[in-house]
Amino acid sequence: MLPSIKRKISRYHLLSWINIFLGSLIVATGFVLFINPYRIVPGGVYGMGIVLHSLFPDIQVGTFGLMFDIPLLIIGTRVFGRIFGVKTIVAALLTPAIMNTMTLMIGEDPSTMLGGNINLSNDLIIACIFGGILIGAGVGLIIKTRATSGGTDIVAMLLSRFAHMTFSKGILLVDSLVVIFGIAVLGDWRLPLYSLVTIFVSARMIDYVIDGASYDKLLFIISERHEEIRRYILDEMGRGGTYIKSSGMYTHHDKEMIFVVVSRREISAAQAMIRDLDPEAFVVVVNAYETFGDGFKTFPEKS
């Protein structure tokens, strides 16, 4: 194996383990500072742990999470392979260990935790949002290493593989069931409803961390003055494009449809240009999920 390839593989594995540690730390921090003290139930094994901790206060939330993790880890390892199992086991052990350690160090009473400086008892919506951001960011970092933080993440990955459901939708489904359980046990219907905010924010954050935020736009342009539009795209914008053969459904007239990808900053200029050149042009603007190639992102390295 070439030395450069060995270095890339070694760097990839190092970054994977760094992401697992950081992800576990961020998830634990989100729970300890913003979720556990307010009995918010954001789904997952730790959401179940919060509910059960209210019934059995002597057992920490992280410990309950680990108890639920064990059978799910066995299933995940058998389905997704040995590498998945090793990384996920590390994340599943790190997260509750950090969570329990932080809880012992700073407590779980928001009025005394860190001197009461982050007491959000009267601003639960802020706790939900920031907790969701941290949990989603941490889980996203772990997922990028082809592992999970354990728990219902594994259930979501199973749904993604066998039910063809996106990971974030799987998380949303499973976590919602945990919230319903929280309503039944805690008896306070308001806290589980706050939990839905955390679940939504964390799901969006997971997608952002895993897939990134693409602000590129796809333009489909049909115009009688397509040659002038083509010159503007090539000469003024410095972009390439593609002609797509099309035919009017009503007139059956053959047309040249221009397909071009532009950045978010270029979309206003492109729309103004089309309006000035041909006010009767037909234009469709679509958000691009991801854009790879010249002028945009490079393809990710094969891991």
Phi, psi and chi 1 to 4 in degrees:
 res  aa     phi    psi   chi1   chi2   chi3   chi4
   1 MET       -  136.0 -173.8  179.5  -67.0      -
   2 LEU   -64.5  145.5  -65.9  175.1      -      -
   3 PRO   -58.1  -38.0  -25.2   34.0      -      -
   4 SER   -64.4  -38.0   60.1      -      -      -
   5 ILE   -67.7  -40.7  -62.7  177.5      -      -
   6 LYS   -60.6  -41.1  -73.6 -176.1  177.3  179.8
   7 ARG   -64.9  -40.4  -76.4 -164.6  -61.7  -89.4
   8 LYS   -64.0  -43.3  -75.0 -176.4  178.4  179.7
   9 ILE   -64.5  -43.3  -66.2  174.9      -      -
  10 SER   -62.4  -42.6  176.6      -      -      -
  11 ARG   -65.4  -39.1 -176.0  174.5   61.1 -164.4
  12 TYR   -61.8  -45.4  170.3   76.7      -      -
  13 HIS   -65.5  -39.4  -74.1  -57.4      -      -
  14 LEU   -62.1  -45.6  177.2   61.2      -      -
  15 LEU   -63.8  -34.8  -71.7  174.3      -      -
  16 SER   -61.4  -46.6  -66.2      -      -      -
  17 TRP   -70.6  -33.0  -71.5  110.6      -      -
  18 ILE   -64.2  -43.4  -69.1  174.2      -      -
  19 ASN   -62.8  -38.2  -79.4  -15.5      -      -
  20 ILE   -64.1  -45.2  -72.6  173.5      -      -
  21 PHE   -65.1  -47.6  176.0   78.0      -      -
  22 LEU   -63.4  -42.1  -73.6  177.4      -      -
  23 GLY   -61.0  -44.3      -      -      -      -
  24 SER   -63.4  -41.5  -59.4      -      -      -
  25 LEU   -63.6  -42.8  176.5   61.9      -      -
  26 ILE   -67.9  -42.8  -66.9  170.3      -      -
  27 VAL   -60.2  -48.3  169.6      -      -      -
  28 ALA   -60.3  -42.1      -      -      -      -
  29 THR   -62.6  -42.3  -57.9      -      -      -
  30 GLY   -59.9  -42.5      -      -      -      -
  31 PHE   -69.1  -47.6  -87.2  101.4      -      -
  32 VAL   -67.6  -39.9  171.6      -      -      -
  33 LEU   -86.3  -33.6  -64.7 -176.1      -      -
  34 PHE  -122.0  -16.5  -61.7  106.7      -      -
  35 ILE  -111.7  -59.3  -57.4  -59.9      -      -
  36 ASN   -57.2  -43.8  -62.7   -3.9      -      -
  37 PRO   -63.1  -21.7  -21.1   33.3      -      -
  38 TYR  -109.7    9.8  -50.8  104.2      -      -
  39 ARG    55.4   34.2  -63.0  171.1   67.5 -164.1
  40 ILE   -76.5  138.7  -61.9  168.6      -      -
  41 VAL  -113.8   88.4 -174.1      -      -      -
  42 PRO   -87.4   31.5   33.7  -33.3      -      -
  43 GLY    75.8 -172.3      -      -      -      -
  44 GLY    71.6  177.9      -      -      -      -
  45 VAL   -67.6  -30.1  -65.4      -      -      -
  46 TYR   -76.4  -29.1  -61.1  114.7      -      -
  47 GLY   -64.3  -42.7      -      -      -      -
  48 MET   -61.9  -38.4  -70.3  -75.5  -71.3      -
  49 GLY   -62.9  -37.9      -      -      -      -
  50 ILE   -63.7  -42.9  -68.7  168.3      -      -
  51 VAL   -63.6  -47.2  176.7      -      -      -
  52 LEU   -71.0  -29.7  -65.7  175.3      -      -
  53 HIS   -63.8  -31.9  177.5   62.0      -      -
  54 SER   -68.4  -25.8   67.6      -      -      -
  55 LEU   -88.7  -34.2  -61.1  174.9      -      -
  56 PHE  -127.8   78.4  -52.2   98.5      -      -
  57 PRO   -62.8  -17.6    2.3   -2.4      -      -
  58 ASP   -74.9  -17.1  -68.3  -24.2      -      -
  59 ILE  -103.1  127.2  -57.3  177.4      -      -
  60 GLN   -69.6  155.8  -66.8  -72.7   -9.9      -
  61 VAL   -59.8  -43.3  173.5      -      -      -
  62 GLY   -61.4  -35.5      -      -      -      -
  63 THR   -66.4  -43.2  -55.8      -      -      -
  64 PHE   -59.5  -42.4  -84.2  119.5      -      -
  65 GLY   -59.4  -42.2      -      -      -      -
  66 LEU   -65.3  -36.5 -173.5   59.7      -      -
  67 MET   -62.9  -39.2  -68.9  167.0   56.8      -
  68 PHE   -74.9  -27.6  -72.3  114.8      -      -
  69 ASP   -67.1  -35.9  -92.7  -23.5      -      -
  70 ILE   -55.4  -53.8  -67.1  173.7      -      -
  71 PRO   -65.4  -34.7   21.2  -32.2      -      -
  72 LEU   -68.0  -35.4  -69.1  172.4      -      -
  73 LEU   -63.8  -39.7  -72.9  170.7      -      -
  74 ILE   -62.3  -44.7  -65.4  172.1      -      -
  75 ILE   -64.4  -46.1  -64.2  171.4      -      -
  76 GLY   -61.3  -39.7      -      -      -      -
  77 THR   -65.0  -39.6  -58.1      -      -      -
  78 ARG   -69.3  -35.2  -68.8 -176.3   63.0   86.3
  79 VAL   -82.6  -44.2  173.0      -      -      -
  80 PHE  -102.6   -6.3  -63.3  107.1      -      -
  81 GLY   106.9  170.3      -      -      -      -
  82 ARG   -65.9  -42.2 -179.4  178.1   58.3   85.0
  83 ILE   -63.2  -41.9  -62.8  -60.4      -      -
  84 PHE   -57.2  -44.2  167.5   89.1      -      -
  85 GLY   -63.3  -44.7      -      -      -      -
  86 VAL   -61.9  -49.6  171.9      -      -      -
  87 LYS   -65.8  -41.5  -68.9  179.7  178.0  179.0
  88 THR   -68.9  -38.2  -62.2      -      -      -
  89 ILE   -61.9  -42.1  -72.0  170.7      -      -
  90 VAL   -61.9  -46.9  170.8      -      -      -
  91 ALA   -64.2  -40.7      -      -      -      -
  92 ALA   -68.5  -27.9      -      -      -      -
  93 LEU   -82.9  -39.0  -68.4  174.8      -      -
  94 LEU   -64.7  -45.9  -92.4  177.0      -      -
  95 THR   -59.4  -53.9  -57.0      -      -      -
  96 PRO   -66.9  -31.5   22.6  -32.1      -      -
  97 ALA   -64.1  -46.1      -      -      -      -
  98 ILE   -65.2  -40.9  -63.5  172.3      -      -
  99 MET   -61.4  -48.7 -168.3 -176.9  -58.6      -
 100 ASN   -65.4  -39.2  -72.8   -9.5      -      -
 101 THR   -64.0  -45.5  -58.0      -      -      -
 102 MET   -63.6  -39.1  -68.9 -179.5   67.1      -
 103 THR   -63.6  -42.9  -59.0      -      -      -
 104 LEU   -65.0  -33.4  -68.7  173.7      -      -
 105 MET   -76.9  -41.6  -69.6  175.7   60.3      -
 106 ILE  -114.8   -4.8   66.1  176.9      -      -
 107 GLY    81.7 -176.8      -      -      -      -
 108 GLU  -132.8   11.2   55.3 -176.6  -14.6      -
 109 ASP   -92.1  112.7 -175.8  -10.3      -      -
 110 PRO   -60.5  -22.6   18.5  -29.4      -      -
 111 SER   -75.5  -22.1   62.5      -      -      -
 112 THR  -115.3  -16.6   59.2      -      -      -
 113 MET   -63.9  124.8 -169.6  170.8   57.1      -
 114 LEU    53.3   41.4  -62.3  178.0      -      -
 115 GLY    71.1   13.8      -      -      -      -
 116 GLY    75.7   11.8      -      -      -      -
 117 ASN   -73.9  -18.1  -67.6  -39.1      -      -
 118 ILE  -121.1   32.9   59.4  169.6      -      -
 119 ASN   -71.0  112.7 -173.2   -2.2      -      -
 120 LEU  -112.9   28.0  -62.3  172.3      -      -
 121 SER   -58.5  -31.1  -62.2      -      -      -
 122 ASN   -96.8    2.9  -63.3  -38.2      -      -
 123 ASP  -135.9   59.1  -62.4  -69.6      -      -
 124 LEU   -63.2  -28.5  -71.2 -175.3      -      -
 125 ILE   -64.8  -34.1 -167.5   67.3      -      -
 126 ILE   -67.5  -42.1  -63.3  177.6      -      -
 127 ALA   -60.9  -41.2      -      -      -      -
 128 CYS   -62.0  -45.3  -68.9      -      -      -
 129 ILE   -67.0  -50.3  -67.4  172.0      -      -
 130 PHE   -69.7  -35.2  -82.3   91.8      -      -
 131 GLY   -62.8  -43.0      -      -      -      -
 132 GLY   -63.4  -40.0      -      -      -      -
 133 ILE   -62.3  -47.2  -70.5  172.4      -      -
 134 LEU   -67.3  -44.2  -71.0  176.3      -      -
 135 ILE   -63.5  -45.0  -66.8  169.4      -      -
 136 GLY   -63.7  -41.4      -      -      -      -
 137 ALA   -64.5  -42.8      -      -      -      -
 138 GLY   -66.5  -46.6      -      -      -      -
 139 VAL   -62.2  -40.2  171.0      -      -      -
 140 GLY   -60.3  -43.2      -      -      -      -
 141 LEU   -61.2  -41.2  -76.8  174.9      -      -
 142 ILE   -68.9  -42.2  -65.1  170.1      -      -
 143 ILE   -61.3  -35.4  -67.5  -64.6      -      -
 144 LYS   -62.6  -20.2  -71.7 -173.2   72.7  171.3
 145 THR   -89.4    8.7   68.5      -      -      -
 146 ARG    66.4   38.0  -59.4 -175.7   66.3 -174.5
 147 ALA  -137.0 -174.9      -      -      -      -
 148 THR  -139.0  171.3   79.2      -      -      -
 149 SER   -84.1   10.2   59.3      -      -      -
 150 GLY    89.9 -170.3      -      -      -      -
 151 GLY    64.6 -141.6      -      -      -      -
 152 THR   -71.4   -9.7   51.5      -      -      -
 153 ASP   -57.5  -38.6  -65.1  -11.0      -      -
 154 ILE   -66.3  -41.0  -61.8  175.4      -      -
 155 VAL   -60.8  -42.2  179.3      -      -      -
 156 ALA   -64.0  -39.2      -      -      -      -
 157 MET   -66.9  -36.1  -69.1 -173.0   74.5      -
 158 LEU   -65.3  -41.6  -68.6  169.6      -      -
 159 LEU   -64.3  -37.0  -70.6  172.8      -      -
 160 SER   -64.2  -39.2  177.5      -      -      -
 161 ARG   -77.8  -45.5  168.6  168.2  -70.5 -164.9
 162 PHE   -98.1  -23.8  -63.2  110.9      -      -
 163 ALA  -108.5    3.5      -      -      -      -
 164 HIS    54.7   42.8  -53.9  -68.2      -      -
 165 MET  -107.9  141.1 -175.2 -178.9  -64.7      -
 166 THR   -63.2  154.3   64.2      -      -      -
 167 PHE   -59.9  -44.9 -179.0   81.0      -      -
 168 SER   -64.6  -35.8   59.9      -      -      -
 169 LYS   -69.0  -36.0  -73.8 -176.8  179.4  178.3
 170 GLY   -63.1  -43.1      -      -      -      -
 171 ILE   -59.7  -45.0  -73.1  -76.1      -      -
 172 LEU   -61.2  -42.0 -170.3   61.6      -      -
 173 LEU   -65.5  -51.1  173.1   62.8      -      -
 174 VAL   -65.7  -43.7  177.2      -      -      -
 175 ASP   -65.9  -32.9  -72.1  -11.1      -      -
 176 SER   -63.4  -36.2  -63.6      -      -      -
 177 LEU   -64.8  -37.7  -64.4  176.5      -      -
 178 VAL   -65.8  -38.2  176.7      -      -      -
 179 VAL   -62.3  -41.2  170.2      -      -      -
 180 ILE   -60.9  -40.0  -66.6  172.0      -      -
 181 PHE   -62.5  -38.7  176.4   68.6      -      -
 182 GLY   -63.2  -39.0      -      -      -      -
 183 ILE   -60.2  -43.2  -66.6  174.8      -      -
 184 ALA   -67.1  -38.4      -      -      -      -
 185 VAL   -85.3  -48.1  173.8      -      -      -
 186 LEU   -74.4  -27.7  -63.3  177.5      -      -
 187 GLY    78.2   -9.6      -      -      -      -
 188 ASP  -102.8  104.8 -174.8   -8.8      -      -
 189 TRP   -70.7  -17.2   59.9  -90.9      -      -
 190 ARG   -72.2  -40.9  -65.9  171.0  -60.3  174.6
 191 LEU   -63.7  -46.2  -70.7  177.2      -      -
 192 PRO   -60.6  -32.2  -27.5   36.8      -      -
 193 LEU   -68.1  -37.6  -70.0  179.3      -      -
 194 TYR   -59.6  -35.2  -84.3  118.3      -      -
 195 SER   -61.0  -33.3  -57.1      -      -      -
 196 LEU   -61.0  -32.7  -67.0  176.0      -      -
 197 VAL   -63.7  -45.4  176.0      -      -      -
 198 THR   -61.9  -42.7  -57.9      -      -      -
 199 ILE   -62.0  -44.1  -67.3  171.7      -      -
 200 PHE   -64.1  -47.1  178.3   80.2      -      -
 201 VAL   -63.0  -43.9  172.1      -      -      -
 202 SER   -66.0  -37.6   63.2      -      -      -
 203 ALA   -63.3  -42.8      -      -      -      -
 204 ARG   -66.0  -37.6  -61.0  -74.7   70.5   76.1
 205 MET   -68.2  -37.0 -164.9   66.0 -171.6      -
 206 ILE   -59.5  -48.1  -70.9  169.7      -      -
 207 ASP   -59.8  -41.0  -80.7  -15.9      -      -
 208 TYR   -63.4  -44.5 -179.4   87.9      -      -
 209 VAL   -70.3  -40.9  173.1      -      -      -
 210 ILE   -72.5  -47.9  -66.1  175.7      -      -
 211 ASP  -102.6  -14.8  -61.1  -41.1      -      -
 212 GLY    79.0  169.8      -      -      -      -
 213 ALA  -106.1  112.5      -      -      -      -
 214 SER   -97.4  124.0  176.2      -      -      -
 215 TYR  -109.2   13.2  -61.1  108.6      -      -
 216 ASP   -74.2  153.1  -60.3  -32.3      -      -
 217 LYS  -122.6  141.6  -54.4  -70.0 -176.4  179.3
 218 LEU   -99.2  129.9  -48.7 -179.6      -      -
 219 LEU  -113.4  125.8  -69.6  179.6      -      -
 220 PHE  -112.3  115.3  -64.0   90.3      -      -
 221 ILE  -121.6  126.7  -51.6  164.2      -      -
 222 ILE  -118.5  118.8  -63.4  178.2      -      -
 223 SER  -151.6  147.3  170.0      -      -      -
 224 GLU   -70.5  -18.4  -63.1  -62.6  -28.1      -
 225 ARG  -108.1   44.4  -55.2 -179.3   66.5  177.6
 226 HIS   -65.9  -26.9   58.8   81.7      -      -
 227 GLU   -66.7  -42.0 -177.2   58.9   29.7      -
 228 GLU   -66.6  -38.2  -64.9  171.3   68.8      -
 229 ILE   -65.4  -40.0  -65.0  174.5      -      -
 230 ARG   -59.1  -45.3 -177.9 -170.2   73.8   87.5
 231 ARG   -63.9  -38.8  -74.9 -159.3  -59.2  -92.1
 232 TYR   -64.4  -43.6 -179.1   90.6      -      -
 233 ILE   -62.2  -43.2  -67.9  171.8      -      -
 234 LEU   -74.8  -45.9  -65.8  175.2      -      -
 235 ASP   -88.7  -43.2  -60.1  -24.9      -      -
 236 GLU   -87.9  -42.6  -59.3  -64.1  -30.3      -
 237 MET   -89.0  -20.2  -61.7 -177.6   67.2      -
 238 GLY    69.2   27.1      -      -      -      -
 239 ARG  -108.5  161.0  -68.2  -71.4 -174.5 -169.4
 240 GLY  -101.6  172.0      -      -      -      -
 241 GLY  -159.0 -177.6      -      -      -      -
 242 THR  -137.6  136.9  -57.2      -      -      -
 243 TYR   -87.4  132.9  -86.1  130.9      -      -
 244 ILE  -118.3  123.2  -59.7  175.5      -      -
 245 LYS   -67.0  129.7  -65.9  -70.0 -175.2 -178.7
 246 SER  -141.0  165.3   57.8      -      -      -
 247 SER  -141.6  135.5  177.0      -      -      -
 248 GLY   -65.0  131.7      -      -      -      -
 249 MET   -66.2  -34.8 -174.1  178.3  -67.5      -
 250 TYR   -88.6  -47.3  179.9   74.0      -      -
 251 THR   -86.5  -21.8   63.6      -      -      -
 252 HIS    64.0   16.0  -63.2  -71.4      -      -
 253 HIS   -79.0  135.6  -68.6  165.1      -      -
 254 ASP   -72.7  139.6  -68.7  -24.6      -      -
 255 LYS  -135.6  161.7  -62.6  178.9 -179.2  -66.9
 256 GLU  -107.8  112.0  -63.0  -80.4    3.2      -
 257 MET   -96.7  130.9 -179.3  167.4   62.6      -
 258 ILE   -92.2  130.7  -62.6  174.3      -      -
 259 PHE  -115.2  123.1  167.2   70.4      -      -
 260 VAL  -145.1  146.1   61.6      -      -      -
 261 VAL  -108.7  130.0 -178.1      -      -      -
 262 VAL  -129.6  161.8  -60.7      -      -      -
 263 SER   -81.2  169.9   67.8      -      -      -
 264 ARG   -61.2  -35.3 -179.4  177.7   59.5  174.4
 265 ARG   -70.6  -24.1  -65.5  179.8  179.2  179.2
 266 GLU   -91.7  -11.9  -65.2  171.3  -41.3      -
 267 ILE   -65.2  -38.8 -174.4   63.3      -      -
 268 SER   -65.0  -43.1  -64.4      -      -      -
 269 ALA   -64.8  -39.0      -      -      -      -
 270 ALA   -65.5  -41.8      -      -      -      -
 271 GLN   -66.3  -39.9  -71.4  174.0  -38.7      -
 272 ALA   -65.3  -39.1      -      -      -      -
 273 MET   -62.8  -45.7  171.7  -89.9  -61.6      -
 274 ILE   -64.9  -40.9  -62.9  168.8      -      -
 275 ARG   -62.0  -40.5 -177.5 -174.0   62.4 -117.8
 276 ASP   -71.2  -39.2  -67.5  -19.1      -      -
 277 LEU   -77.6  -40.0  -69.2  176.8      -      -
 278 ASP  -151.4   90.2 -174.7    2.5      -      -
 279 PRO   -60.2  -18.5  -20.2   32.0      -      -
 280 GLU   -98.4   10.8  -63.1 -174.8    1.4      -
 281 ALA   -66.3  152.9      -      -      -      -
 282 PHE  -105.3  121.1 -177.1   78.9      -      -
 283 VAL  -130.8  134.2 -178.5      -      -      -
 284 VAL  -118.9  128.9  177.4      -      -      -
 285 VAL  -112.7  126.3 -178.9      -      -      -
 286 VAL  -128.0  140.8 -178.0      -      -      -
 287 ASN   -71.6  135.1  -70.6  -35.3      -      -
 288 ALA   -90.1  131.0      -      -      -      -
 289 TYR   -67.2  -53.1 -179.0   68.8      -      -
 290 GLU  -150.1  149.2  -77.7 -169.2  -63.9      -
 291 THR  -131.1  118.4  -50.1      -      -      -
 292 PHE  -114.8  146.2  -60.7  104.6      -      -
 293 GLY   129.3 -174.0      -      -      -      -
 294 ASP   -58.5  125.1 -172.8   25.0      -      -
 295 GLY    89.9   -7.2      -      -      -      -
 296 PHE  -129.7 -149.4  -63.7   94.0      -      -
 297 LYS   -74.8  151.2  -67.4 -167.6  -59.2 -175.5
 298 THR   -82.9  155.1   57.5      -      -      -
 299 PHE   -64.9  140.3  -76.8   96.8      -      -
 300 PRO   -65.4  149.1   22.5  -30.8      -      -
 301 GLU   -67.7  145.0  -66.8 -177.3    4.7      -
 302 LYS   -72.0  125.2 -176.1  177.3 -179.4 -179.3
 303 SER   -92.6      -   57.1      -      -      -
